[in-house]
Amino acid sequence: MNKIEEDPILGRFFDTPQKKAKWLFRIKIAYIIWIIFVIIGIISLAIYIYLN
């Protein structure tokens, strides 16, 4: 199994522990925002179906 630091394209973003921590934090925030949008979408769809 290869490490992400050894990847020719993504390796430059994860080559130091500080960069890796910064990008992992950004990925976690993006994932949380994505979950929030999915929940809002499901609620909106349920309200739309309920009202029609």
C-alpha positions as CSV (number, residue, x, y, z in Angstrom):
1,M,0.0,0.0,0.0
2,N,1.5,3.3,-1.1
3,K,1.5,6.4,1.1
4,I,-0.1,9.6,-0.1
5,E,3.2,11.4,0.5
6,E,4.8,9.2,-2.3
7,D,2.1,10.0,-4.8
8,P,3.6,12.1,-7.7
9,I,0.6,14.5,-7.9
10,L,-0.9,14.6,-4.4
11,G,2.5,14.2,-2.6
12,R,3.3,17.9,-2.8
13,F,0.2,18.7,-0.7
14,F,1.0,16.1,2.0
15,D,4.8,16.2,2.1
16,T,5.1,17.6,5.7
17,P,3.1,16.8,8.8
18,Q,1.8,20.4,9.0
19,K,0.5,20.3,5.4
20,K,-1.1,16.9,6.0
21,A,-2.8,18.1,9.2
22,K,-4.1,21.3,7.4
23,W,-5.5,19.3,4.4
24,L,-7.1,16.6,6.7
25,F,-8.8,19.4,8.6
26,R,-10.1,21.0,5.4
27,I,-11.3,17.6,4.2
28,K,-13.2,17.0,7.5
29,I,-14.8,20.5,7.2
30,A,-15.9,19.8,3.6
31,Y,-17.3,16.4,4.6
32,I,-19.4,18.0,7.4
33,I,-20.7,20.7,5.1
34,W,-21.6,18.0,2.5
35,I,-23.5,16.0,5.2
36,I,-25.4,19.2,6.1
37,F,-26.4,19.8,2.5
38,V,-27.5,16.2,2.1
39,I,-29.7,16.5,5.2
40,I,-31.1,19.9,4.0
41,G,-31.9,18.3,0.6
42,I,-33.7,15.3,2.2
43,I,-35.7,17.6,4.4
44,S,-36.6,19.9,1.5
45,L,-37.7,16.9,-0.6
46,A,-39.8,15.6,2.2
47,I,-41.5,19.0,2.7
48,Y,-42.1,19.3,-1.0
49,I,-43.7,15.8,-1.2
50,Y,-45.7,16.4,1.9
51,L,-47.1,19.8,0.7
52,N,-48.1,18.4,-2.8
